[in-house]
């Protein structure tokens, strides 16, 4: 695997703990806890658009919040967060990005902008005029693209671990000890949620996208108006340069910056209670 491919793989979110952890106690940012299964969903369905069949699920009542997973993962990444959000009075909408999880692979290349359009198509299918979005890694990129292209559809955007251009990668990311654990777990998790599908073809398509996108300019970010935006990351983020996270928060008008202590790119698993509390604190601000 090339350095670029290894970096891209790490930005994906695995669902299963690959037990290579040392026997001694680890700091949270060095751990990779396995999320529990999703609760029973009240609604599941598909939206067909632009050559792909996009899976979605929904559970709960109240203000809608969309959860967007990272590259090569699926909605099952959110096993820690769904139930607390439902208990807090939210209708949780889960979407598998095109080509990943339960959503089919279209002909041709994958693009973040198409994934953003898929989210809008799901909201239209569910008759949701405006929603909050919580995005993690690739999902955070998609959430910010929606803020650029469809700001009228959003109330809040909680973007965790995002890069909006290729300079946002930490140049030392391919040295992370997480790489072999994540790389192996991504393959296993894909087999679990999409049995019989070709993982290698999916991975090649995601790698190609992550190696060439996103390429959004400071001017495009500075033109965002409408939704409230929080740019978040972990204190020990492995893959996104801290300077880029700061840049996003400074460039997007009115955006807040939150660095969660003691966690890394995988904060939603490492300290799920703290992560969910941060999400709810932001979504419930007047």
Phi, psi and omega per residue, in radians:
X1 nan 2.349 3.127
X2 -1.244 2.879 3.092
X3 -1.029 -0.708 3.136
X4 -1.123 -0.755 -3.138
X5 -1.140 -0.684 3.114
X6 -1.101 -0.717 3.110
X7 -1.102 -0.767 -3.132
X8 -1.088 -0.708 -3.124
X9 -1.085 -0.653 -3.114
X10 -1.168 -0.435 -3.121
X11 -1.362 -0.241 3.012
X12 -1.283 2.846 -3.061
X13 -2.054 1.984 3.134
X14 -1.421 2.745 3.133
X15 -1.781 -0.342 -3.030
X16 -2.016 2.456 3.059
X17 -1.339 2.123 3.069
X18 -1.639 1.916 -2.871
X19 -1.376 1.424 3.017
X20 -2.024 0.214 -3.083
X21 -1.255 2.549 3.079
X22 -1.147 2.756 -3.062
X23 -1.192 -0.531 -3.087
X24 -1.303 2.837 -3.108
X25 -1.084 2.452 -3.133
X26 -1.946 2.659 2.924
X27 -1.183 2.643 -3.124
X28 -0.914 -0.702 -3.074
X29 -1.218 -0.186 3.076
X30 -1.722 -0.043 -3.040
X31 -1.754 2.932 3.110
X32 -2.522 1.218 -3.113
X33 -1.089 2.620 3.130
X34 -1.504 2.269 3.099
X35 -1.287 2.642 3.077
X36 -1.259 2.903 3.066
X37 -1.081 2.702 3.041
X38 -1.110 2.589 3.008
X39 -1.163 2.891 3.100
X40 -1.018 2.309 -3.101
X41 -1.598 2.426 3.118
X42 -1.300 -0.536 -3.075
X43 -2.461 2.411 2.959
X44 -2.395 2.604 3.113
X45 -2.997 -3.031 3.134
X46 -2.379 2.596 2.981
X47 -2.087 2.188 3.114
X48 -1.634 2.128 3.105
X49 -2.753 2.415 3.063
X50 0.859 0.787 3.018
X51 1.418 0.111 3.136
X52 -2.257 2.655 3.077
X53 -1.890 1.921 -2.995
X54 -1.682 2.117 3.130
X55 -1.485 2.492 3.008
X56 -2.474 2.724 3.033
X57 -2.431 2.776 -3.096
X58 -2.573 2.524 3.093
X59 -2.668 2.562 3.078
X60 1.680 3.028 3.136
X61 -2.317 2.655 3.118
X62 2.076 -2.740 -3.128
X63 -1.105 2.267 -3.085
X64 -1.309 2.394 3.034
X65 -2.312 2.213 -3.130
X66 -1.655 2.305 3.076
X67 -1.902 2.143 -3.099
X68 -2.010 2.136 -3.062
X69 -1.420 3.077 3.114
X70 -1.600 3.105 -3.042
X71 -1.059 2.346 3.067
X72 1.219 0.197 3.106
X73 -1.896 -2.654 3.124
X74 -2.743 -3.125 3.127
X75 -1.060 -0.368 3.129
X76 -1.103 -0.238 3.061
X77 -1.020 -0.415 -3.004
X78 -1.660 0.427 -3.079
X79 -1.030 -0.540 3.117
X80 -1.337 -0.508 -2.907
X81 -1.676 -0.457 -2.971
X82 -1.104 -0.911 -3.071
X83 -1.058 -0.781 3.096
X84 -1.079 -0.625 3.108
X85 -1.171 -0.682 3.096
X86 -1.127 -0.774 3.132
X87 -1.083 -0.517 -3.138
X88 -1.422 0.032 3.054
X89 1.688 0.510 3.136
X90 -1.983 2.554 2.929
X91 -1.578 1.987 -3.048
X92 -1.631 2.201 3.104
X93 -1.959 2.137 -3.126
X94 -1.903 2.416 -3.129
X95 -2.373 2.326 2.972
X96 -1.606 2.133 -3.126
X97 -1.081 2.615 -3.079
X98 -0.923 2.361 -3.127
X99 1.459 -0.164 -3.021
X100 -2.159 2.738 -3.129
X101 0.988 -2.251 -3.081
X102 -1.566 -0.059 3.137
X103 -1.527 2.502 -3.026
X104 -1.378 2.800 3.114
X105 -1.549 2.159 3.098
X106 -1.363 2.906 2.969
X107 -1.219 2.533 3.114
X108 1.493 -2.895 -2.999
X109 -1.417 2.740 2.969
X110 -1.549 2.557 3.109
X111 -2.477 2.457 3.107
X112 -1.055 -0.674 -3.104
X113 -1.089 -0.645 3.097
X114 -1.159 -0.649 3.099
X115 -1.120 -0.659 3.079
X116 -1.109 -0.736 3.100
X117 -1.129 -0.594 3.086
X118 -1.078 -0.703 3.127
X119 -1.073 -0.767 3.116
X120 -1.080 -0.689 3.124
X121 -1.100 -0.691 3.095
X122 -1.148 -0.769 3.112
X123 -1.047 -0.702 3.094
X124 -1.091 -0.765 3.134
X125 -1.048 -0.641 -3.112
X126 -1.566 0.049 3.129
X127 1.024 0.727 3.090
X128 -1.773 1.988 -3.092
X129 -1.335 -0.788 -3.140
X130 -2.400 2.562 -3.106
X131 -2.543 2.857 2.891
X132 -1.610 2.692 3.106
X133 -2.319 2.353 2.969
X134 -2.027 2.039 -3.133
X135 -2.060 2.491 -3.115
X136 -2.156 2.120 3.075
X137 1.064 -2.059 3.098
X138 -1.002 -0.622 3.093
X139 -1.113 -0.559 3.081
X140 -1.216 -0.650 3.054
X141 -1.043 -0.848 3.142
X142 -1.037 -0.713 -3.119
X143 -1.108 -0.662 3.130
X144 -1.293 -0.532 3.039
X145 -1.131 -0.698 3.084
X146 -1.092 -0.675 3.094
X147 -1.096 -0.574 3.096
X148 -1.295 -0.791 -2.954
X149 -1.678 -0.446 -3.084
X150 -2.420 0.957 -3.047
X151 -1.079 -0.462 -3.118
X152 -1.195 -0.222 -3.121
X153 -1.618 -0.029 -3.002
X154 -2.129 2.557 2.958
X155 -1.780 -0.966 -3.114
X156 -2.279 2.575 3.023
X157 -2.237 2.070 3.041
X158 -1.877 1.792 -3.027
X159 -1.879 1.911 -3.077
X160 -1.903 2.127 3.041
X161 1.262 0.760 -3.081
X162 -1.748 2.622 2.822
X163 -2.214 2.454 -3.123
X164 -1.971 0.049 2.906
X165 -2.667 2.989 -2.987
X166 -1.310 -0.177 3.069
X167 -1.350 -0.122 -3.073
X168 -1.329 -0.210 -3.141
X169 -1.285 2.452 2.966
X170 -1.215 2.111 -3.077
X171 -1.114 -0.306 3.123
X172 -1.722 0.222 -3.047
X173 -1.064 -0.588 -3.075
X174 -1.255 -0.043 3.065
X175 -1.632 -0.017 -3.087
X176 -1.128 2.346 3.076
X177 -1.199 -0.168 3.090
X178 -1.249 -0.377 -2.978
X179 -0.963 -0.914 -3.105
X180 -1.130 -0.558 3.136
X181 -1.221 -0.816 -3.137
X182 -1.178 -0.764 -3.087
X183 -1.024 -0.799 3.138
X184 -1.227 -0.691 -3.099
X185 -1.192 -0.591 3.113
X186 -1.048 -0.741 3.117
X187 -1.106 -0.777 -3.127
X188 -1.132 -0.721 -3.108
X189 -1.188 -0.638 3.109
X190 -1.105 -0.716 3.099
X191 -1.084 -0.540 -3.128
X192 -1.267 -0.783 -3.055
X193 -1.607 -0.316 -3.107
X194 -2.391 1.094 -3.069
X195 -1.045 2.391 3.117
X196 1.534 -0.179 3.125
X197 -1.425 2.792 -3.079
X198 -1.549 1.740 -3.136
X199 -1.080 -0.757 -3.050
X200 -1.094 -0.684 3.099
X201 -1.138 -0.740 3.094
X202 -1.075 -0.802 -3.104
X203 -1.090 -0.713 3.115
X204 -1.063 -0.722 -3.140
X205 -1.158 -0.717 3.123
X206 -1.195 -0.739 3.100
X207 -1.002 -0.781 -3.123
X208 -1.077 -0.727 3.115
X209 -1.133 -0.840 -3.091
X210 -1.158 -0.435 3.126
X211 -1.431 -0.216 -3.096
X212 -2.196 -0.167 -3.122
X213 -2.396 2.838 -0.046
X214 -1.437 2.887 -3.131
X215 -2.404 0.891 -3.117
X216 -1.527 2.459 -3.044
X217 -1.554 2.888 3.046
X218 -1.058 -0.641 3.137
X219 -1.120 -0.686 3.116
X220 -1.161 -0.710 3.103
X221 -1.166 -0.716 -3.098
X222 -1.211 -0.297 -3.137
X223 -1.520 -0.064 -3.126
X224 -1.135 2.286 3.075
X225 -2.426 2.484 3.023
X226 2.121 -1.432 -3.065
X227 -1.254 2.628 2.988
X228 -1.386 2.391 -3.008
X229 -2.240 2.328 3.016
X230 -2.081 2.152 3.064
X231 -1.687 2.037 -3.037
X232 -2.175 2.707 3.029
X233 -2.833 3.041 3.136
X234 -1.650 2.637 3.117
X235 -0.985 -0.603 -3.084
X236 -1.915 0.568 3.104
X237 -0.883 2.216 -3.071
X238 -1.556 -0.534 -2.822
X239 -1.999 -0.356 3.129
X240 -1.923 2.303 3.140
X241 -1.161 2.325 3.136
X242 -1.033 -0.616 3.125
X243 -1.067 -0.568 3.129
X244 -1.265 -0.700 3.084
X245 -1.052 -0.781 3.087
X246 -1.060 -0.740 3.137
X247 -1.038 -0.771 3.130
X248 -1.059 -0.798 -3.107
X249 -1.151 -0.584 -3.135
X250 -1.385 -0.483 -3.013
X251 -1.539 -0.635 -3.133
X252 -1.358 2.148 -3.071
X253 -1.007 2.220 3.074
X254 1.318 0.036 -3.088
X255 -1.207 2.532 3.029
X256 -1.751 2.725 3.095
X257 -2.022 2.337 3.075
X258 -2.364 2.132 3.031
X259 -1.928 1.989 -3.108
X260 -1.389 2.212 -3.080
X261 -1.304 2.581 2.970
X262 1.316 0.169 -3.081
X263 -2.318 2.989 -3.108
X264 -2.121 -2.663 3.084
X265 -1.034 -0.318 -3.044
X266 -1.877 0.553 -3.125
X267 -0.936 -0.658 -3.126
X268 -1.079 -0.332 3.034
X269 -1.728 -0.644 -2.994
X270 -1.267 -0.700 3.059
X271 -2.432 1.232 -3.026
X272 -1.088 -0.598 3.133
X273 -1.139 -0.758 3.124
X274 -1.168 -0.689 3.128
X275 -1.100 -0.850 -3.109
X276 -1.149 -0.646 3.093
X277 -1.087 -0.720 3.108
X278 -1.106 -0.716 3.098
X279 -1.073 -0.859 -3.096
X280 -1.147 -0.680 3.104
X281 -1.022 -0.696 -3.132
X282 -1.281 -0.803 -3.087
X283 -1.160 -0.503 -3.061
X284 -1.626 0.031 3.068
X285 -1.163 2.413 -3.120
X286 -1.153 nan nan
